[in-house]
């Protein structure tokens, strides 16, 4: 498949951005491999749901729409920071919420600061399908992160994949398929960056080896099938 000079748009958080790899992330790797023109809307710390002072993926998508860009491919992530419990004394930054069968999505224009992860994620996919009907869309579920509660990251990850399946959006499940588990110290130090000067990997942000051995082979293979 010829992807030379096709436009790739990425949005999401620090993992998509490449924050642990000098801001050389998923988009840059794919642009180098396939010849994409890259549009990048990623911001470190982004949440799918709203948290004051943090980038909000709902607003990222609104900005993408208002910029009137015409991507051929869209790749994004989200949930890394929503399921973080460090700021709220054991509670996730953004509540998971419910996702009943037959749920009607909220238009992204009506999403508010009190909407939960599921509502926001569903609205994002609805907006992408509406505004970019010919784009090939791929969601990236992150690896098993040692600085996230194991139960919560599984819940948020499985919910994200369920919503992708609802909309027929393709995904790469790095949590289940990459073998990258930074609860293991050897994976933590080999595959993630020492972002905070701890003398060890931070569990979350892939370094060059993390991207090149664990992330990009699966993402590159998947994008060829879209």
C-alpha positions as CSV (number, residue, x, y, z in Angstrom):
1,X,0.0,0.0,0.0
2,X,1.4,3.4,-1.0
3,X,1.3,5.8,1.9
4,X,3.8,8.3,0.5
5,X,2.7,11.9,1.1
6,X,-0.6,10.7,2.7
7,X,-1.5,12.9,5.7
8,X,-1.2,11.3,9.2
9,X,-2.8,13.1,12.1
10,X,-2.1,12.0,15.7
11,X,-3.5,13.3,19.0
12,X,-3.4,12.2,22.5
13,X,-1.0,12.2,25.4
14,X,2.8,12.0,26.1
15,X,3.0,8.4,24.9
16,X,1.8,9.4,21.4
17,X,3.9,12.5,21.6
18,X,7.2,10.7,22.3
19,X,7.9,12.5,25.5
20,X,10.3,9.9,26.8
21,X,12.2,9.9,23.5
22,X,12.9,13.6,22.8
23,X,9.4,14.1,21.5
24,X,10.0,11.5,18.7
25,X,6.9,9.4,19.0
26,X,4.5,7.2,17.1
27,X,3.9,9.9,14.4
28,X,7.5,10.5,13.7
29,X,8.3,6.8,13.4
30,X,5.4,6.2,11.0
31,X,6.3,9.3,8.9
32,X,9.9,8.1,8.6
33,X,8.8,4.5,7.7
34,X,6.0,5.3,5.3
35,X,6.5,8.9,4.1
36,X,3.5,10.4,5.8
37,X,3.0,14.1,6.1
38,X,2.6,14.5,9.9
39,X,0.1,16.6,11.7
40,X,0.6,16.4,15.5
41,X,-1.9,17.6,18.2
42,X,-0.4,15.6,21.1
43,X,0.1,17.1,24.5
44,X,1.7,15.4,27.5
45,X,-0.7,14.8,30.4
46,X,-3.8,14.8,28.2
47,X,-6.9,13.2,29.5
48,X,-10.0,11.9,27.6
49,X,-12.0,13.5,30.3
50,X,-11.6,16.9,31.8
51,X,-9.1,17.7,34.5
52,X,-8.4,21.4,35.3
53,X,-5.0,22.5,34.0
54,X,-4.5,19.5,31.8
55,X,-4.9,19.0,28.1
56,X,-8.4,17.6,27.2
57,X,-8.7,15.3,24.2
58,X,-12.2,16.6,23.6
59,X,-10.6,20.0,23.0
60,X,-7.9,18.5,20.9
61,X,-10.5,17.0,18.6
62,X,-12.5,20.3,18.5
63,X,-9.3,22.1,17.4
64,X,-8.6,19.5,14.7
65,X,-12.1,20.0,13.4
66,X,-11.9,23.8,13.5
67,X,-8.5,23.7,11.7
68,X,-10.3,22.0,8.7
69,X,-7.5,19.5,8.2
70,X,-8.1,16.6,5.9
71,X,-6.2,13.6,7.3
72,X,-5.9,10.3,5.5
73,X,-5.0,8.5,8.7
74,X,-5.8,9.3,12.3
75,X,-4.0,7.6,15.2
76,X,-4.7,8.5,18.9
77,X,-4.4,7.1,22.4
78,X,-6.1,8.0,25.7
79,X,-6.7,6.6,29.2
80,X,-3.1,6.7,30.4
81,X,-3.9,9.7,32.6
82,X,-7.6,9.3,33.1
83,X,-7.0,6.2,35.2
84,X,-4.2,7.8,37.2
85,X,-5.0,7.9,41.0
86,X,-2.1,10.1,42.3
87,X,-4.1,13.4,42.4
88,X,-7.3,12.2,44.0
89,X,-6.3,10.0,46.9
90,X,-7.0,6.7,45.3
91,X,-9.8,7.7,43.0
92,X,-9.1,8.0,39.2
93,X,-8.6,11.4,37.8
94,X,-11.6,10.9,35.5
95,X,-14.5,8.5,36.5
96,X,-14.9,5.5,34.2
97,X,-18.7,5.9,33.9
98,X,-21.2,3.5,32.5
99,X,-21.7,2.3,28.9
100,X,-25.1,0.7,28.6
101,X,-26.1,-1.2,25.5
102,X,-27.8,1.1,23.0
103,X,-26.2,4.2,24.5
104,X,-26.7,7.3,22.4
105,X,-23.6,9.4,22.0
106,X,-23.4,12.9,23.2
107,X,-22.3,15.4,20.4
108,X,-18.8,16.5,21.2
109,X,-20.1,20.1,21.3
110,X,-22.3,19.2,24.3
111,X,-19.6,17.4,26.3
112,X,-18.9,19.1,29.6
113,X,-16.3,19.1,32.3
114,X,-18.3,16.7,34.4
115,X,-18.7,14.0,31.7
116,X,-17.0,10.7,32.5
117,X,-14.4,8.8,30.5
118,X,-16.8,6.6,28.6
119,X,-19.0,9.5,27.6
120,X,-16.1,11.5,26.4
121,X,-14.4,8.7,24.5
122,X,-17.6,7.8,22.8
123,X,-18.2,11.4,21.8
124,X,-14.6,11.6,20.4
125,X,-15.1,8.6,18.2
126,X,-18.5,9.8,17.1
127,X,-17.0,13.2,16.1
128,X,-14.1,11.5,14.2
129,X,-16.5,9.3,12.2
130,X,-18.7,12.3,11.4
131,X,-16.1,14.8,10.4
132,X,-13.5,12.5,8.9
133,X,-15.6,9.8,7.2
134,X,-12.9,8.7,4.7
135,X,-10.0,8.7,7.2
136,X,-8.6,5.4,8.4
137,X,-8.7,5.6,12.2
138,X,-6.6,3.6,14.7
139,X,-6.7,3.7,18.5
140,X,-3.6,2.7,20.5
141,X,-4.1,1.1,23.9
142,X,-0.9,1.6,25.9
143,X,1.3,-1.1,27.5
144,X,0.9,-2.5,31.0
145,X,2.1,0.5,33.0
146,X,3.7,-0.1,36.4
147,X,2.7,3.3,37.7
148,X,-1.0,2.7,37.2
149,X,-3.4,0.6,39.2
150,X,-3.6,-2.7,37.5
151,X,-7.3,-3.2,37.9
152,X,-8.1,0.4,36.8
153,X,-5.9,0.4,33.7
154,X,-7.5,-2.9,32.6
155,X,-11.0,-1.5,33.1
156,X,-10.3,1.7,31.2
157,X,-8.5,-0.2,28.5
158,X,-11.3,-2.7,28.0
159,X,-13.9,0.0,28.0
160,X,-12.0,1.9,25.3
161,X,-11.8,-1.2,23.1
162,X,-15.5,-1.9,23.6
163,X,-16.3,1.6,22.4
164,X,-14.0,1.2,19.4
165,X,-15.8,-2.0,18.5
166,X,-19.1,-0.2,18.8
167,X,-17.9,2.3,16.1
168,X,-16.0,-0.2,14.0
169,X,-12.7,1.6,14.8
170,X,-9.5,-0.4,14.6
171,X,-7.2,-0.7,17.5
172,X,-3.8,-1.9,18.6
173,X,-3.9,-3.5,22.1
174,X,-0.4,-3.1,23.4
175,X,-1.5,-4.0,26.9
176,X,-2.3,-7.5,25.8
177,X,-0.1,-8.0,22.7
178,X,3.2,-6.1,23.1
179,X,4.5,-8.1,26.1
180,X,5.7,-4.8,27.6
181,X,5.0,-4.9,31.3
182,X,6.7,-2.2,33.4
183,X,5.6,-3.8,36.7
184,X,8.7,-5.9,35.9
185,X,11.8,-3.9,36.8
186,X,13.7,-5.2,33.8
187,X,11.0,-4.0,31.4
188,X,10.7,-0.7,33.3
189,X,14.4,0.1,32.9
190,X,14.9,-1.3,29.5
191,X,11.9,0.2,27.7
192,X,10.9,3.4,29.5
193,X,12.7,6.7,30.1
194,X,14.2,8.0,33.3
195,X,12.0,11.1,33.0
196,X,12.3,12.2,36.6
197,X,15.9,11.6,37.5
198,X,15.1,8.5,39.6
199,X,17.9,6.4,38.1
200,X,15.4,4.0,36.6
201,X,12.7,3.9,34.0
202,X,9.4,5.8,34.9
203,X,7.2,2.9,33.8
204,X,5.1,5.0,31.5
205,X,7.0,6.9,28.8
206,X,8.6,4.6,26.2
207,X,12.3,5.3,25.3
208,X,13.7,4.5,21.9
209,X,13.9,0.8,22.6
210,X,10.4,0.8,23.9
211,X,9.0,2.3,20.8
212,X,11.2,0.4,18.4
213,X,10.8,-3.1,19.9
214,X,7.4,-3.0,21.6
215,X,5.3,-0.2,20.1
216,X,6.1,0.3,16.5
217,X,6.2,-3.3,15.1
218,X,2.5,-3.8,16.1
219,X,1.4,-0.3,15.1
220,X,3.2,-0.4,11.8
221,X,1.7,-3.9,11.0
222,X,-1.8,-2.7,11.9
223,X,-1.7,0.5,9.9
224,X,-1.0,-1.6,6.8
225,X,-4.3,-3.4,7.2
226,X,-6.5,-0.4,7.5
